[in-house]
Structures are given as structure tokens and as C-alpha cells.
Amino acid sequence: MSKSEEEKSEKKSQTQTETENEAQAEETQAEAEAGSEERHERRGARALVEGLKDEGVETMFGITGGAVMPVYDELYDDDDIEHIMMGHEQGAAHAAEAYHSVSGQPGVCLATSGPGATNLITGIADASIDSRSVVAITGQVPTDLIGNDAFQETDTRGITMPITKHNYLVESSDEVPDTVQEAFHISSTGRPGPVVIDLPKDVSKGNTQAQKRDVEVEGYNPTYKGHPEQIKKAAEAIQDAEKPVIFAGGGVIMAEASDEIRELAMENDIPVTTSLQGLGAFPEDHPLSLGMLGMHGTGYANRAITESDLLIAIGTRFDDRATGKIESFAPRAEVIHVDIDPAEISKNIHADIPIVGDAKEVTRNLNDYIEAEFSSPDTADWLEKIDDWKAKYPMEYEDDEDSLKPQYVIEEIDRMTPDDTVVTTGVGQHQMWAAQWYTYKEPRTWVSSGGLGAMGVGLPMAIGAKYGAPDQEVVCIDGDGSFLMTVQELSTAVREELDITVAILNNYYLGMVRQWQELFNDERYAESEMEKLPQFDKIAEAFGAHGERVESEDEVEDALEAAFEYDGPSVIDFIIDPMENVFPMVPAGSGNDEFIMGKGSPGSRIS
Ligand SMILES: Cc1ncc(C[n+]2csc(CCOP(=O)(O)OP(=O)(O)O)c2C)c(N)n1
């Protein structure tokens, strides 16, 4: 053999060996993979729990039942996920919502088929309209019984279709890993929202070897970056404005954009108002804060909006409680609208400068543009005018000696709690007083049902909030009617030894309804009086919580101190003036410029 032939032959045998080695390696890997797949042969329910862990879930709220038992069976000896057994599935859904609101992480709730699933509905609808990331897992009857009116069967997918961002009926155990991954992805990205995973019992009991893959959801591609030309246009409009107002919605908080909003406001001397869900987006003790706008917003926020020439609306859907009569809302303003959900742009209020994108990213870019290429507007005269309105329409109430005023109780709670305290509420007058009289300074400190307005959310939300923010004080400011709707969750709080305080503003009325009846129905108090209410302090004690009843101002401080010091759930029943109303108020159907400051008050009408 010549030298070159020798070399060739050597090379050939080397290549052969390499190829053989590679083939063997591939075979070994394939065997290993097969082995690991075999090791990963598990029930659908196990695959679900593994998926939850992969998504970082540490806490979930729920109640067991027939169709979801395999999932609970998997949780039985799992140390990584803490499951909180609630008193009612509605409570589980609200707790999951609040968990997301305070922590920014998706909240997870779990229920059985049929009544378990339908009991989640209020919380799912609430999460949908208030844009909260909730993954609701429901058991379902076995696939071969679906459609047969089987025991505890409801069409969960059909029922939740209009109130979810997306929902799944999982048809085979092999689909479980991808479904979990997709569900969390869809729920927590873009505009947050609820996603339902409906899991038939045979699917959770059946075996699968399927592993999670990196899934891409076709057609789902939220836009985070705002269009640079639009952002430039916005920066220019801000520079030229004489009477600008920033309107921050809940989207600011969801997008963690509070710092950017503060910078935009403070660097350019622009006043800020918030929606109900935007409370905490901007510190309310700052001179540029106008507080909340809308039906029970401050007189000065509503006047400023009405006179403004540039409205910078960020992360808000222009709810009608915020806008009042659309034609009278910001009639003189050019509108910049930043929202991650393109469907919100020009839905209720026409946007002159629409920007689809993430509130944080867009506002940061906007700040950069203003700094680099534009200048700040001159708002000195505008701020002076606003100060005049602050003096003319102050937030005030009549503090008479004979009765306990709800506003006073809230001021005391405000004074006695740290800035990062989380406040949850039910729905009604107490909710509006809590919005008006507690000074929110930080994002993720206000949790309430804004869009759906669901009574009963306060206590379960306080429970969810405590898990989402375990080191923060949690206070639920509740109404007597709202508290009664989910009072059973006291058993959850006691069992879990949760350090939360419930302050009931008890007016022995469905107060907000009574207020409307007084003002607009000739004082015809149809079915709004709550005679013979149970004694809530005794109820608290019966559940094993700390309970107190307070009837006068001089007992307030001591009672609150005792509650905050008590290491576990406390309930204080504050017996308040039953005829107290929430003011200012924009009567339904009126423009925000038609607010009244009190009963019989002419209020403010801008000529
Ligand atoms: C689940 C539910 N049912 C009915 C209503 C209608 N509603 C709105 S406020 C309200 C009264 C609330 O009473 P309460 O909880 O005692 O609070 P208050 O207004 O007295 O502070 C009612 C019945 C609602 N918002 N939610």
C-alpha cells in the first residue's frame, strides 16, 4: 500500500469508528431517554402537579370532590405546593385573585366538577374584568360521560368561555404537560386574565409519558414595545400641553410601571389621578396626586379631567364608573392612550395618540424621549388652578360626637398601619370610603372588586393577600352585608392562623343601595335594611378568632391596637352612623363635571 493509500485507509477506519461511536452514543441516549420516559410514566394528575411546580406554584386554594380527587391524591404527599382548603370555592377563586394582585404571580384555584366549578364562577369573572392572572383547575366527569348529565356534570368550558382569557377541556393525559404550560403563559403574559383547565377524571387517572415542550401559542403574541413614532408624538404633545393630567389605571400596577409613572409626573410636574384599580400607582400624599376620579372620585380630579387639554391615560379601560357620561369626559383633551390590549384602544374613549404596548416599557421610553429630545411642559398656572380646586372641593365629612363615622375609622386604620399594608374590601359604601380615606402610597396594596363589583370578596381576598405578601399587614375593610356573604372563610383564617384584621363598617344596611334609594328613590328603602344582624364579634369568637364590637370614637384606637397585636385573625364590628353617605358623588348618567359634594349640595357644574 502506498503511503497515501495507507493514510486513506487509516482515515476511513477512523471515520468508521467515529460513526460507530456516534451511532452507539445515539443509541445509548435513545435508551436513556426511553428509560427516563419510562421513569416519567405517571398519572395525568401527577403530570399536572409537576407542571404546576415547573411554573413556580407554591400555593393554591381550593376544595376537593369526586372528579378532582386524583389531583388531591397527588398533592397528599407533595411538600412543594401548599394547598389551602377554603370554606367555599368562591373564596378559593377570590383568594387566588388577591394572591396575584399582591405578588404579581399567577393565583391558582382548584375545584371539583359541577357545583365546585360553578362556585368558582364569580371569582373567575372578577379576575377577567379586573385583569388578574388566575389559573383555575376544575375536575370534570370522565370523558365517556361528558354530555350524559352525569353526576356533578356541568359544561365548565362552555360556562367559562365568555369570562376567561382562554380555557381548556383536556381530552387525553398526554395533553396535560403542554396544557399547563400554555395556560400559565396565556394567563400571565400580555393583559393578565383567568384561564381554566377542565380535567376529566379519566384524564387525571390515566397514564402518560408526555413531557413538557416549549410551546408556542399560535396567534397569541402580545405587543410589549410601543411604536417609536407614536411615543415621540406623545412626548411632543406632553411638551406642548398647558393642562396635562396623567390617568393611571390598574394596568400600571400589573405592569410594575409605578416608578416610571412617578418619573413622568414628577420630572414634568404633571398631576396624576387614578382609577379605583389604579390606587397605589402614585403616592397619594404627594402634592401632584389628585386621588381617584369618577363617580366617587375627588372633586378636584373630576374638574381637572374636565378642563385638561391633554389626558395621558395609561393602563386603563375607561370604565364607566371612571368616565361618567362619555360625552362629558375630558371634552377638551387630546387623549394619549397606552394599553397592552389593543381591543381597549378607542373602545370607550377615542384615542388621538394610541400606543399599544406594555405600560412600563412605553412609559420608560416616553421618559427617555422627553429627556433626550423634548422639554417639560410649563404647568405652573395649571398646578395653581388645581390647588384652588383642592381648597374649594376638599375631601371632608361631618365628624359629630354622637355617632361613629366610617371615614374616621378608616383614617385611624391609615394612621396606625405601615405604608405597605394591603387593604382589601367588599363592595358598597365601605369600599368607596376605603378608596377615599386610606392613603395608598405603594402599588399592590389595594385589592378589591372593581369591574364586577362583587360583594363578599373582602375576607377571601385578605386570605389570598396574606399568602401573596406574608410579611405585610393585611386589613379587610368590609361591609356587614358583604362580610355575611363569605363569612365562612373565617374558619379558613382561623385554621391557617392567619394574621389578618377585618374591620366591618356596620351600618345595619346594604348601605350603598340605601344611599341610592335615599338620593334617587324618594327614601323608599326596599329590602336594604339589615335588621337583626348577628353579633359579628361573637361570630368571630365562635369561629375561634378575636372579636370586638366598637360603638364610639374613643374605643377605636384601642380596638385596632388589640387587633393588630393579636396573632391571628381579628374581627372588629364598628357600629357606624347608618345614614352616612359617600360623597363626592357623580349621579349615574351624569358627567363627571356634575358631581355633588353632599346631600342637597349644588356641587360643581362647569360652565
Ligand atoms: C354579589 C352582589 N350582590 C348584590 C350587589 C349589589 N350591591 C351593591 S352594594 C350593595 C350593598 C353592600 O352592602 P354592605 O356590604 O353592607 O356595604 P355598605 O354599602 O353598607 O358599606 C349591594 C347589595 C353586589 N354588588 N354584589
The ligand as an SDF file (V2000), in Angstrom:
LIG
                    3D

 26 27  0  0  0  0  0  0  0  0999 V2000
  -72.9410   39.7680   44.9640 C   0  0  0  0  0  0  0  0  0  0  0  0
  -73.6010   41.1080   44.9210 C   0  0  0  0  0  0  0  0  0  0  0  0
  -74.9280   41.2050   45.1320 N   0  0  0  0  0  0  0  0  0  0  0  0
  -75.5310   42.4220   45.0940 C   0  0  0  0  0  0  0  0  0  0  0  0
  -74.8160   43.5460   44.8460 C   0  0  0  0  0  0  0  0  0  0  0  0
  -75.4940   44.9160   44.7860 C   0  0  0  0  0  0  0  0  0  0  0  0
  -74.9820   45.7860   45.8330 N   0  0  0  0  0  0  0  0  0  0  0  0
  -74.0030   46.7140   45.6400 C   0  0  0  0  0  0  0  0  0  0  0  0
  -73.5280   47.4800   47.0040 S   0  0  0  0  0  0  0  0  0  0  0  0
  -74.6380   46.6410   47.9410 C   0  0  0  0  0  0  0  0  0  0  0  0
  -74.7330   46.8810   49.4170 C   0  0  0  0  0  0  0  0  0  0  0  0
  -73.4950   46.4950   50.1260 C   0  0  0  0  0  0  0  0  0  0  0  0
  -73.7610   46.4240   51.4940 O   0  0  0  0  0  0  0  0  0  0  0  0
  -72.6060   46.2290   52.5450 P   0  0  0  0  0  0  0  0  0  0  0  0
  -71.7280   45.1300   52.1560 O   0  0  0  0  0  0  0  0  0  0  0  0
  -73.2370   46.1250   53.8980 O   0  0  0  0  0  0  0  0  0  0  0  0
  -71.7660   47.5450   52.4040 O   0  0  0  0  0  0  0  0  0  0  0  0
  -72.1540   49.0730   52.6580 P   0  0  0  0  0  0  0  0  0  0  0  0
  -72.6370   49.6080   51.3530 O   0  0  0  0  0  0  0  0  0  0  0  0
  -73.2080   49.1010   53.7010 O   0  0  0  0  0  0  0  0  0  0  0  0
  -70.8890   49.6890   53.0880 O   0  0  0  0  0  0  0  0  0  0  0  0
  -75.3910   45.7620   47.1450 C   0  0  0  0  0  0  0  0  0  0  0  0
  -76.4910   44.9070   47.6330 C   0  0  0  0  0  0  0  0  0  0  0  0
  -73.4290   43.3780   44.6110 C   0  0  0  0  0  0  0  0  0  0  0  0
  -72.6310   44.3960   44.3160 N   0  0  0  0  0  0  0  0  0  0  0  0
  -72.8530   42.1570   44.6770 N   0  0  0  0  0  0  0  0  0  0  0  0
  1  2  1  0
  2  3  1  0
  2 26  2  0
  3  4  2  0
  4  5  1  0
  5  6  1  0
  5 24  2  0
  6  7  1  0
  7  8  2  0
  7 22  1  0
  8  9  1  0
  9 10  1  0
 10 11  1  0
 10 22  2  0
 11 12  1  0
 12 13  1  0
 13 14  1  0
 14 15  2  0
 14 16  1  0
 14 17  1  0
 17 18  1  0
 18 19  2  0
 18 20  1  0
 18 21  1  0
 22 23  1  0
 24 25  1  0
 24 26  1  0
M  CHG  1   7   1
M  END
$$$$
